[in-house]
Amino acid sequence: MKYPLHLIIRKKVSALLNTFLSLFVKQRAHATTLADKKIESIVIIRPNYRIGNLIFLTPLINELSKNLPDAKIDIIVGMQLAGTILDPMPNVHNVIDIPRKLLLHPLEMYRYIRQTRLREYDLALNMSGGSTSAQIVSLLVKAKNKASFYDKRLWADFNIIQERGRPTYPHMGLESLEFLRFFQIDIPKTPPSLDIKLTAKERALGKEALKELLEKEQLQDNKKVIAVFRNARFDKKIDDAWWSAWVEAVLTSDEDIVIIDILSPDIPQKLNENLLAYSNKNLRLLGAFFQACDLYVSADTGPMHLAVASGAKVLALFNKTNIAVYGALGEQNRTIDIEKLTVDDVAAITLEQLHSS
């Protein structure tokens, strides 16, 4: 995947800054696991604003809730809108958002520092290794123990450090499970899926939103419904001409299908008049809407992982990224590489996935 120049430069500057700071910090002697098994408060540090990266925390959160049912979990994220996905999850006590460019917002930074230091945790987990922002946050929070996997760019004061080693599962969505090793908790032998634990009320609201949309367009509710999200980052995005051809191929093959274009700030208008349109800033309710539809289709993007974590049936269309590492988790879901497939091929696969049990 190709990154824009400004992002490449920012990553290089961050790496150089971390390397420089690490030269002046002498790490104290550290353990590799928690000595005290009685953990009542945990803060997970993931100052990231990408929807997918935050949803990738759900396997860890769900396993901690099973093994440490009395532990309250705070999560530090980089975007309030994305952070609300995790709010109602088991054991989650508080989701704290920080400014994306922390040092450029001094008043926001002061507010954040005050908020984060109101409480002392039993454990702070740095999920982002040598990330500059993650280490700044790790330095600011008050915790009896601070844990991170080893990174040569570490400079914050961690007292529990492990070598990362080979991951149990190749998928990035399951990487957070590796942090169970700090608690000496076994990683599940069967890979879990992503799961934001939608409530019954949220699922009902998703079904109601779909029903209202179909009724507004005077469509029968016995139609098969496909939700489509056309956006993606950088060169993972599939162009609108391809989507137009795919829509025509799908609708020509089966007239009893309704396709709903999911709109966002980056995609404010639907593709054409053959599609319905839907949007929702509440990402949990958006996930519930995906789950109410018969199929969700998109490229490799955060909303695709949201659909998976909401229990929707998913068809993911990949063109650049590694399917084994970023594909749609879950037995009911399917990920295909469209680089060598025609639009008609993908339309046929779409219908297979739509009608699969």
N, C-alpha and C positions, 0 to 999 in steps of 0.2 A: 504494500500500500504506500502511495506517495504522500508525503506530508508537505504542507506549504512552507516556504522559506522562513517565515516569521516563527513558526512553531519549532523548526529545526534549530534556529538561532537561540530561542528561549531554552530549549532542552540543553544545548551545549553550554550556555551561560550558567544554567542551574547546576550542571555537572561540575563545571570549573569552580563555582562557588563552594559546593559541597566538598570537593577535593581540597580546596584551600583551607576551609574551616577544620577539616579532619586532621590537618597537620598540627593544629594548635591545641587539640583536645586529647588528653590522655584518658583512655577508657579505664574505668575502675574494674576491679575483679568482678566477674559476672558468673551467675548460674545459668543453667540451660532450661530449667523448669521451675515452676512455683514450688517453694518449700511448704507453704501453708495452703492446704487444700480448701480451707474455708474462705470462699470468695463471696462477698456480698455486693460488691459494686465494681463494675467494669466500664471503662470508656474505650470505645473503638474509634481510632483516629484514621479517617479516610477523607481528607479535605479535597474532594473531587466533585465536579459538577456534572459528570456524565451519568445519565440514567442507568446505563448498563452496568457501569462499575459499582454503583450503589446496590443494584439488585444482586450483584455477585456476592454481596455480604450475607444474603439470606440463608445459604446453607450453614454458615457458621453460627448465625443468630439462632436458627432453629435447633441446631445440635447443642448449643450452650443452654437453651431453655429446657431441653430434655435432661441434661446431665447436671445442671446447676439451677434447679427450678426457683430457688430463692434469690438468685443474683439479679440485681437491677442493672440494666445496660443503657448507658448513654452512648450516642453516636455523634461524632463531629464530622460534618460534611461541608462541601463547598458551595451548596446551592439550596436555598430554602424549598423551592418548588420540587426539586428532586428528592430532598430529604423527607418530605411528607409521605413518600412511599413507605418508609420504614416505621413511621409513628405508631401504628396500632399493632405491630408485631409482638409476639410473646416476649415478655420480660423487658421490652424496650420502655425505658422510663422517660427519656428526653432525647430529642434530636436537635443538635445545635448547629446552626449554619454560620459560616464565616465568609468574609468578602473574598471573591476570587483572587483579587490582587491585594493581599493583606497590607503590604507596606505602603500602598498608594492611597489607603483610606485610613488615616490616623485616628479619626473619631470612632469609626467602626471597629478598628483594631483595639482601641481602649475599651469600648463596650464589650467586645469579645473577651478580652483578657479578664475583665471583672467577672463576667459570667462564668468563664471556665474555672476560675480559681475560687468560686464559692464552695466547692465541694472537693473533698479528698477521696480518691478512689483506692480500692485495693489493688487494682491493676489497670494500667494503660497499655493498649495494644497498638503499636504502629504498624499499619497494614501496608505502608508504601515504601518501606526500605529507606533508600537514600534520598527520597524526595525532600526538597528544601522546605516546602510548606508543611509537610508532615512532621519534620523534625522541629520546626519552630513551635508547632502546636504541642508536640511531645515535651518540649522544654518548658512550655508555659503551664501545662496541666499539673495539678498536685496529685501524686499517686505514690503509694508505698512501694509499688513495683512498676517498672516500665520495661516492656518487652518488645523485641524486634528481631527479625531474621537478620543475619549478618550481611552487611554491605560495606565495601571498602570506603564508601563516602559517608559512613555514619560519623556524626560528631556530637549528637545529643547524648545525654547521660542515661544510657540504658543499663540496668543491672541484670537483665535476663536476655541473653542473646544465644541464638542457635544458628548453625549452618543450615541453609535452606534445603539443600539436598534435592534429590529427584522427586518431583511431585507424585502423589498417589494416582491422580487422574490428570490427563493432559488438558482437559477443558479449563479455560480461565475462570469460568463460573463456579468451579469447584476448588479453586486454589485457596480460598479462604479457609477451607477445612484443615489445611496444614497447620493453622494456628492452634488447633486442638492439642497439638504436641506440647505446647507450653503448659497445658493443664494436665498432661499425661492421660488424656482421654483418647480412646481408640477412634481412628477415622473409620466411618462406616464402610463395610466391605462391599455393599451394593451402592453405587453412586446415586445420591438423591438428585432431584431436579431443583430448579429454582422455585421458590414459593413465598409470596408475600402475605399468605394467609388472609385472603379476602374473607370478609365476614358474610354471613347470610344476608344481612341488610344490603351490603354493597353489591352482592350478586343480583339481588332483587332489583336494585336501582339500575343496574346495567341492562337487565331484561326489559324493564319498563322504558328506558331510554330508546332501546331498539324498537320496541312496539310502537311508541309514539312517533318515531321517525317514519316507519312504514305506513302507519295510519295517515300521517300528514301527506304522504305522497300517494295515498289511496292504493296501497299495495297489500295484497293478501299476506298474512303472516306464515303461510305454508311454503313460501319461497326459500330457497337456499341463499344464505347471505355470506358474502365474502367482504371482509374489511381489508383495505389496502393502505399502506403508508409508503409514500413515494420518496421520502427524504432519506439521506444517509450522509455520512461524513466523507468529504474528499472524493477520491475516485471509486469509492464503494457505491456511490449514487448511480442509479439506473436512469437514463434520460427519458424524458416524457414521450418522445416518439416511440420508444420501445414499449412503454406502458400503454400507449394508445393502441398499438397493434395487439398487445396482449389482451386488453379489454375487449377489442373487437372479436378476437379469436375465441375467447371464453364465452361471450354472450351469443355468438353465432352458433356455438356448439350446444348451448343449453339456454333456452329462452326463460326458464324458470329460475334463473340466478339473478340476484341483486348484488351489485358491487357498490360498496360505500367507501368513498375517498376520505381518509382521515386527515383533517387539516391541522396546521400548526402555524406559528409565527413565520416560519420559513416557507410554508406552502399555504398561503391564505385563500386560494381559490381552487375549486375542484377541476379535475383534468378536462372533462367535457360534460355535455348534457346527458350522457348515458349513465352517469354515476350519481349517486346521492352523496351528501357530505355530512360529516360529523366532526365535532371537536369538543374537548373538555380539558380544562386546565388542572382539574383534580386528577392526578395520574392514577390513583387507585380506582376511581370510577371509570377512567378510560380503560384500564385493564379489565374491569368488570364488563364493560361494553364489548371488548374483544372476546371475552369468554362467552358472551351471549350470542355472538355470531357463530356461524358454522365453520368458518375458516378465516385465519389471519394470514396475509401475504405481505412480505416486504423484503428489502435487502438486509444486510448485516447492519443493524442499528439498535439503539437502546430500546425503542418501543417493541422490537421483536422479542427481546429478553423479558420485557414487561408482559407481553402476551403469554410467553411460556410460564412466567411466574404467577400468572393469573389463571392458569388452567385452560387457556384457549388451545384449539388445534391450530398448529402453525406450519406454514410452508415458507422456508427461508431461501431467498435467492442470492447466492454468493457469486462474486466475480473476481475478487482480489484476495480476500482473507482466507485463512486456513479453517476448513470445516471442522476438523477434529478439535481445534482450539476454541473456536467461537460459534460453532453451529448451534442449532436449536436443540436444547436438551429435552429429554422426555421421550418415552416410547411411542407416543401418538404423533410426534412431530417429525418433520422431514426437512432436510437441508440438501439443496442441489447446487452444483456448479453450472451456471448458465452460459459460461464462456463459449462452449462448443455446441450449444443447443439452439435450435431455431425458436422463434416465438411460438410457433404451433406446437413444438415439442413441450415447451413449458406450459402452454395452455392445457395440453393433454394430461400432463403430470398434475396440474392444478385440479382438474376434474377428478383424477384418481384419488388425490388426497382429500378432496371435498367429500367424496362418497365413501371413503374408507371407514371402517368401524373402529 
